[in-house]
Amino acid sequence: MSSRLAAVAIDAHDTEKVAAFWCAVLGWHVVDREEDGITIGPADGAWPRIDVFAVPEPKTTKNRLHFDLRAEDRSTADELRRLESLGARRVDVGQSPDVTWVVLADPEGNEFCLLSGR
């Protein structure tokens, strides 16, 4: 038997803000709330989930692990506008100007990518 990815953890100062952002981005909801963090996941109970944990220190460097998103029911340009309206912002992590994806950051600076359409 192999392992299964159960959750991805995100460190945050404002767990509520970061969890709300990712719920809005993914169409997920809060699954569990504890003193030190919030778990979000799909409404159907599927895995994996995202755990947003409170930490005292600020983010200081580029993430070594990040999400790659792809628009499901709209154009990439429309999805980019939606993500920015939710609080995402474009960031430069050293990507070349001719890449086919957009690098963004969540409200606390955690990078993720929006990939171009299939």
Backbone as JSON Lines, residues from 0, in Angstrom:
{"i":0,"aa":"M","n":[0.84,-1.17,0.0],"ca":[0.0,0.0,0.0],"c":[0.89,1.24,0.0]}
{"i":1,"aa":"S","n":[0.48,2.24,-0.73],"ca":[1.23,3.49,-0.78],"c":[0.56,4.54,0.1]}
{"i":2,"aa":"S","n":[1.23,5.66,0.26],"ca":[0.67,6.77,1.04],"c":[-0.3,7.56,0.18]}
{"i":3,"aa":"R","n":[-1.14,8.33,0.85],"ca":[-2.08,9.21,0.18],"c":[-1.84,10.62,0.68]}
{"i":4,"aa":"L","n":[-1.87,11.58,-0.22],"ca":[-1.74,12.98,0.17],"c":[-3.02,13.38,0.9]}
{"i":5,"aa":"A","n":[-2.89,13.69,2.18],"ca":[-4.05,14.04,3.0],"c":[-4.27,15.54,3.06]}
{"i":6,"aa":"A","n":[-3.19,16.29,3.19],"ca":[-3.33,17.74,3.33],"c":[-2.03,18.43,2.95]}
{"i":7,"aa":"V","n":[-2.17,19.67,2.55],"ca":[-1.04,20.56,2.33],"c":[-1.17,21.65,3.38]}
{"i":8,"aa":"A","n":[-0.09,21.96,4.06],"ca":[-0.12,22.96,5.12],"c":[0.4,24.3,4.62]}
{"i":9,"aa":"I","n":[-0.3,25.36,5.0],"ca":[0.12,26.73,4.7],"c":[0.28,27.45,6.02]}
{"i":10,"aa":"D","n":[1.43,28.08,6.24],"ca":[1.66,28.9,7.43],"c":[1.1,30.3,7.18]}
{"i":11,"aa":"A","n":[0.52,30.9,8.22],"ca":[-0.09,32.22,8.06],"c":[-0.14,32.97,9.38]}
{"i":12,"aa":"H","n":[-0.08,34.29,9.28],"ca":[-0.35,35.14,10.44],"c":[-1.86,35.23,10.65]}
{"i":13,"aa":"D","n":[-2.59,35.49,9.59],"ca":[-4.04,35.65,9.65],"c":[-4.68,34.42,9.01]}
{"i":14,"aa":"T","n":[-4.9,33.39,9.81],"ca":[-5.42,32.12,9.29],"c":[-6.79,32.29,8.67]}
{"i":15,"aa":"E","n":[-7.62,33.13,9.26],"ca":[-8.97,33.35,8.71],"c":[-8.9,33.93,7.31]}
{"i":16,"aa":"K","n":[-8.06,34.93,7.11],"ca":[-7.94,35.58,5.82],"c":[-7.41,34.63,4.75]}
{"i":17,"aa":"V","n":[-6.37,33.87,5.1],"ca":[-5.78,32.95,4.13],"c":[-6.75,31.8,3.83]}
{"i":18,"aa":"A","n":[-7.4,31.25,4.83],"ca":[-8.37,30.17,4.6],"c":[-9.53,30.67,3.75]}
{"i":19,"aa":"A","n":[-10.03,31.87,4.03],"ca":[-11.13,32.43,3.24],"c":[-10.72,32.64,1.78]}
{"i":20,"aa":"F","n":[-9.48,33.11,1.56],"ca":[-8.98,33.3,0.21],"c":[-8.99,31.98,-0.55]}
{"i":21,"aa":"W","n":[-8.4,30.93,0.04],"ca":[-8.32,29.65,-0.67],"c":[-9.68,29.0,-0.82]}
{"i":22,"aa":"C","n":[-10.59,29.2,0.14],"ca":[-11.97,28.7,-0.03],"c":[-12.61,29.36,-1.25]}
{"i":23,"aa":"A","n":[-12.44,30.66,-1.39],"ca":[-13.02,31.38,-2.54],"c":[-12.38,30.95,-3.85]}
{"i":24,"aa":"V","n":[-11.06,30.77,-3.85],"ca":[-10.35,30.36,-5.06],"c":[-10.81,28.98,-5.53]}
{"i":25,"aa":"L","n":[-10.89,28.04,-4.6],"ca":[-11.15,26.65,-4.95],"c":[-12.62,26.23,-4.85]}
{"i":26,"aa":"G","n":[-13.47,27.11,-4.31],"ca":[-14.86,26.73,-4.11],"c":[-15.03,25.74,-2.97]}
{"i":27,"aa":"W","n":[-14.11,25.78,-2.0],"ca":[-14.12,24.88,-0.86],"c":[-14.78,25.56,0.34]}
{"i":28,"aa":"H","n":[-14.83,24.85,1.46],"ca":[-15.39,25.41,2.7],"c":[-14.54,24.95,3.89]}
{"i":29,"aa":"V","n":[-14.79,25.55,5.03],"ca":[-14.07,25.17,6.26],"c":[-14.59,23.81,6.72]}
{"i":30,"aa":"V","n":[-13.65,22.88,6.92],"ca":[-13.97,21.53,7.37],"c":[-13.8,21.42,8.88]}
{"i":31,"aa":"D","n":[-12.79,22.1,9.41],"ca":[-12.49,22.02,10.84],"c":[-11.79,23.29,11.26]}
{"i":32,"aa":"R","n":[-12.01,23.68,12.5],"ca":[-11.37,24.88,13.04],"c":[-10.89,24.54,14.44]}
{"i":33,"aa":"E","n":[-9.59,24.76,14.66],"ca":[-9.0,24.54,15.97],"c":[-8.26,25.8,16.39]}
{"i":34,"aa":"E","n":[-7.75,25.81,17.6],"ca":[-7.09,27.0,18.13],"c":[-5.92,27.46,17.26]}
{"i":35,"aa":"D","n":[-5.15,26.51,16.73],"ca":[-3.95,26.88,15.98],"c":[-4.11,26.79,14.47]}
{"i":36,"aa":"G","n":[-5.31,26.5,13.97],"ca":[-5.44,26.42,12.53],"c":[-6.83,26.08,12.03]}
{"i":37,"aa":"I","n":[-6.95,26.13,10.71],"ca":[-8.22,25.91,10.02],"c":[-7.96,24.9,8.9]}
{"i":38,"aa":"T","n":[-8.84,23.94,8.75],"ca":[-8.76,22.98,7.65],"c":[-9.88,23.29,6.67]}
{"i":39,"aa":"I","n":[-9.52,23.38,5.39],"ca":[-10.51,23.59,4.35],"c":[-10.46,22.42,3.37]}
{"i":40,"aa":"G","n":[-11.6,22.19,2.69],"ca":[-11.65,21.09,1.74],"c":[-12.9,21.18,0.88]}
{"i":41,"aa":"P","n":[-13.0,20.27,-0.09],"ca":[-14.16,20.26,-0.97],"c":[-15.42,19.85,-0.22]}
{"i":42,"aa":"A","n":[-16.57,20.3,-0.71],"ca":[-17.85,20.01,-0.06],"c":[-18.16,18.51,-0.04]}
{"i":43,"aa":"D","n":[-17.63,17.77,-1.0],"ca":[-17.92,16.33,-1.06],"c":[-17.05,15.5,-0.13]}
{"i":44,"aa":"G","n":[-16.19,16.15,0.65],"ca":[-15.33,15.44,1.59],"c":[-14.1,14.8,0.98]}
{"i":45,"aa":"A","n":[-13.85,15.09,-0.3],"ca":[-12.69,14.51,-0.98],"c":[-11.38,15.03,-0.4]}
{"i":46,"aa":"W","n":[-10.31,14.33,-0.71],"ca":[-8.97,14.69,-0.27],"c":[-8.16,15.11,-1.48]}
{"i":47,"aa":"P","n":[-7.09,15.84,-1.36],"ca":[-6.52,16.36,-0.11],"c":[-7.27,17.6,0.37]}
{"i":48,"aa":"R","n":[-6.84,18.06,1.52],"ca":[-7.36,19.28,2.12],"c":[-6.19,20.25,2.33]}
{"i":49,"aa":"I","n":[-6.51,21.44,2.74],"ca":[-5.48,22.43,3.06],"c":[-5.63,22.8,4.53]}
{"i":50,"aa":"D","n":[-4.53,22.71,5.27],"ca":[-4.48,23.14,6.67],"c":[-3.78,24.49,6.7]}
{"i":51,"aa":"V","n":[-4.42,25.49,7.28],"ca":[-3.82,26.81,7.43],"c":[-3.5,26.98,8.91]}
{"i":52,"aa":"F","n":[-2.19,27.0,9.21],"ca":[-1.74,27.05,10.6],"c":[-1.17,28.42,10.95]}
{"i":53,"aa":"A","n":[-1.47,28.86,12.18],"ca":[-0.95,30.13,12.68],"c":[0.53,29.98,13.05]}
{"i":54,"aa":"V","n":[1.34,30.93,12.57],"ca":[2.76,30.98,12.91],"c":[3.12,32.43,13.27]}
{"i":55,"aa":"P","n":[4.11,32.62,14.13],"ca":[4.47,33.98,14.52],"c":[5.38,34.7,13.53]}
{"i":56,"aa":"E","n":[6.16,33.95,12.76],"ca":[7.15,34.59,11.89],"c":[6.55,34.93,10.52]}
{"i":57,"aa":"P","n":[7.06,35.99,9.89],"ca":[6.59,36.36,8.55],"c":[7.26,35.49,7.48]}
{"i":58,"aa":"K","n":[6.64,35.42,6.33],"ca":[7.24,34.73,5.18],"c":[8.43,35.57,4.71]}
{"i":59,"aa":"T","n":[9.56,34.9,4.44],"ca":[10.76,35.66,4.08],"c":[11.35,35.3,2.73]}
{"i":60,"aa":"T","n":[11.09,34.09,2.21],"ca":[11.68,33.68,0.94],"c":[10.64,33.02,0.06]}
{"i":61,"aa":"K","n":[11.03,32.78,-1.18],"ca":[10.17,32.1,-2.15],"c":[9.81,30.71,-1.63]}
{"i":62,"aa":"N","n":[8.56,30.32,-1.84],"ca":[8.12,28.98,-1.45],"c":[8.9,27.9,-2.21]}
{"i":63,"aa":"R","n":[9.18,26.81,-1.56],"ca":[9.81,25.66,-2.22],"c":[8.77,24.71,-2.78]}
{"i":64,"aa":"L","n":[7.53,24.86,-2.37],"ca":[6.4,24.07,-2.85],"c":[5.28,25.05,-3.11]}
{"i":65,"aa":"H","n":[4.56,24.88,-4.22],"ca":[3.46,25.8,-4.5],"c":[2.38,25.09,-5.29]}
{"i":66,"aa":"F","n":[1.2,25.7,-5.34],"ca":[0.08,25.17,-6.11],"c":[0.18,25.66,-7.55]}
{"i":67,"aa":"D","n":[-0.2,24.8,-8.49],"ca":[-0.42,25.18,-9.88],"c":[-1.91,25.02,-10.15]}
{"i":68,"aa":"L","n":[-2.56,26.12,-10.5],"ca":[-4.0,26.11,-10.77],"c":[-4.25,26.21,-12.26]}
{"i":69,"aa":"R","n":[-5.4,25.71,-12.7],"ca":[-5.82,25.85,-14.09],"c":[-7.31,26.15,-14.08]}
{"i":70,"aa":"A","n":[-7.74,27.12,-14.87],"ca":[-9.15,27.48,-14.95],"c":[-9.95,26.29,-15.47]}
{"i":71,"aa":"E","n":[-11.07,26.01,-14.84],"ca":[-11.91,24.89,-15.24],"c":[-13.05,25.31,-16.15]}
{"i":72,"aa":"D","n":[-13.72,26.39,-15.81],"ca":[-14.96,26.73,-16.51],"c":[-14.95,28.13,-17.11]}
{"i":73,"aa":"R","n":[-13.76,28.67,-17.32],"ca":[-13.62,30.01,-17.9],"c":[-12.25,30.13,-18.53]}
{"i":74,"aa":"S","n":[-12.03,31.2,-19.25],"ca":[-10.72,31.41,-19.86],"c":[-9.67,31.71,-18.78]}
{"i":75,"aa":"T","n":[-8.43,31.52,-19.12],"ca":[-7.34,31.84,-18.19],"c":[-7.36,33.32,-17.84]}
{"i":76,"aa":"A","n":[-7.64,34.18,-18.82],"ca":[-7.68,35.63,-18.56],"c":[-8.81,35.97,-17.58]}
{"i":77,"aa":"D","n":[-9.97,35.34,-17.75],"ca":[-11.08,35.58,-16.82],"c":[-10.74,35.07,-15.42]}
{"i":78,"aa":"E","n":[-10.08,33.92,-15.35],"ca":[-9.7,33.38,-14.05],"c":[-8.65,34.26,-13.38]}
{"i":79,"aa":"L","n":[-7.73,34.8,-14.15],"ca":[-6.74,35.71,-13.59],"c":[-7.42,36.93,-12.99]}
{"i":80,"aa":"R","n":[-8.38,37.5,-13.68],"ca":[-9.12,38.65,-13.14],"c":[-9.86,38.27,-11.87]}
{"i":81,"aa":"R","n":[-10.46,37.08,-11.85],"ca":[-11.19,36.63,-10.65],"c":[-10.22,36.46,-9.47]}
{"i":82,"aa":"L","n":[-9.08,35.82,-9.7],"ca":[-8.11,35.62,-8.62],"c":[-7.61,36.96,-8.08]}
{"i":83,"aa":"E","n":[-7.33,37.9,-8.96],"ca":[-6.88,39.23,-8.51],"c":[-7.99,39.94,-7.74]}
{"i":84,"aa":"S","n":[-9.24,39.75,-8.13],"ca":[-10.34,40.38,-7.4],"c":[-10.51,39.78,-6.0]}
{"i":85,"aa":"L","n":[-10.04,38.54,-5.82],"ca":[-10.1,37.89,-4.51],"c":[-8.93,38.28,-3.61]}
{"i":86,"aa":"G","n":[-7.93,38.97,-4.17],"ca":[-6.8,39.41,-3.36],"c":[-5.46,38.88,-3.81]}
{"i":87,"aa":"A","n":[-5.42,38.05,-4.85],"ca":[-4.13,37.59,-5.37],"c":[-3.42,38.75,-6.05]}
{"i":88,"aa":"R","n":[-2.1,38.7,-6.04],"ca":[-1.34,39.72,-6.76],"c":[-0.22,39.04,-7.53]}
{"i":89,"aa":"R","n":[0.13,39.64,-8.66],"ca":[1.21,39.1,-9.48],"c":[2.54,39.33,-8.78]}
{"i":90,"aa":"V","n":[3.42,38.34,-8.87],"ca":[4.74,38.45,-8.26],"c":[5.8,37.94,-9.23]}
{"i":91,"aa":"D","n":[7.0,38.42,-9.03],"ca":[8.15,38.0,-9.83],"c":[9.05,37.16,-8.94]}
{"i":92,"aa":"V","n":[9.2,35.89,-9.32],"ca":[10.1,35.0,-8.59],"c":[11.28,34.6,-9.47]}
{"i":93,"aa":"G","n":[11.49,35.38,-10.52],"ca":[12.58,35.11,-11.44],"c":[12.16,34.42,-12.72]}
{"i":94,"aa":"Q","n":[10.86,34.29,-12.93],"ca":[10.39,33.65,-14.16],"c":[10.71,34.52,-15.37]}
{"i":95,"aa":"S","n":[10.95,33.87,-16.5],"ca":[11.25,34.64,-17.71],"c":[9.96,35.25,-18.25]}
{"i":96,"aa":"P","n":[10.08,36.3,-19.05],"ca":[8.88,36.99,-19.54],"c":[8.05,36.17,-20.53]}
{"i":97,"aa":"D","n":[8.6,35.1,-21.07],"ca":[7.87,34.33,-22.08],"c":[7.25,33.03,-21.54]}
{"i":98,"aa":"V","n":[7.12,32.89,-20.2],"ca":[6.5,31.69,-19.64],"c":[5.0,31.69,-19.98]}
{"i":99,"aa":"T","n":[4.4,30.51,-19.94],"ca":[2.99,30.37,-20.29],"c":[2.08,30.37,-19.07]}
{"i":100,"aa":"W","n":[2.61,30.73,-17.92],"ca":[1.83,30.8,-16.69],"c":[2.04,32.15,-16.04]}
{"i":101,"aa":"V","n":[1.18,32.44,-15.05],"ca":[1.29,33.68,-14.28],"c":[1.59,33.3,-12.84]}
{"i":102,"aa":"V","n":[2.62,33.9,-12.26],"ca":[2.94,33.67,-10.86],"c":[2.2,34.71,-10.03]}
{"i":103,"aa":"L","n":[1.48,34.21,-9.04],"ca":[0.67,35.06,-8.16],"c":[1.04,34.75,-6.71]}
{"i":104,"aa":"A","n":[0.54,35.58,-5.81],"ca":[0.71,35.33,-4.38],"c":[-0.63,35.51,-3.69]}
{"i":105,"aa":"D","n":[-0.86,34.71,-2.65],"ca":[-2.08,34.86,-1.85],"c":[-1.92,36.08,-0.94]}
{"i":106,"aa":"P","n":[-2.91,36.4,-0.12],"ca":[-2.83,37.61,0.71],"c":[-1.62,37.7,1.64]}
{"i":107,"aa":"E","n":[-0.98,36.58,1.96],"ca":[0.21,36.62,2.82],"c":[1.5,36.35,2.06]}
{"i":108,"aa":"G","n":[1.42,36.35,0.73],"ca":[2.63,36.24,-0.07],"c":[3.03,34.84,-0.5]}
{"i":109,"aa":"N","n":[2.22,33.83,-0.21],"ca":[2.52,32.47,-0.64],"c":[2.27,32.36,-2.14]}
{"i":110,"aa":"E","n":[3.32,32.02,-2.88],"ca":[3.23,31.98,-4.34],"c":[2.42,30.78,-4.83]}
{"i":111,"aa":"F","n":[1.75,30.99,-5.96],"ca":[1.1,29.92,-6.7],"c":[1.05,30.35,-8.16]}
{"i":112,"aa":"C","n":[0.79,29.4,-9.05],"ca":[0.78,29.71,-10.48],"c":[-0.59,29.44,-11.08]}
{"i":113,"aa":"L","n":[-0.95,30.27,-12.02],"ca":[-2.12,30.04,-12.86],"c":[-1.59,29.61,-14.22]}
{"i":114,"aa":"L","n":[-1.85,28.35,-14.56],"ca":[-1.36,27.8,-15.82],"c":[-2.27,28.23,-16.96]}
{"i":115,"aa":"S","n":[-1.72,28.26,-18.15],"ca":[-2.53,28.58,-19.33],"c":[-3.46,27.41,-19.62]}
{"i":116,"aa":"G","n":[-4.46,27.65,-20.47],"ca":[-5.42,26.61,-20.83],"c":[-4.75,25.39,-21.42]}
{"i":117,"aa":"R","n":[-5.49,24.32,-21.48],"ca":[-4.93,23.05,-21.96],"c":[-4.59,23.12,-23.4]}
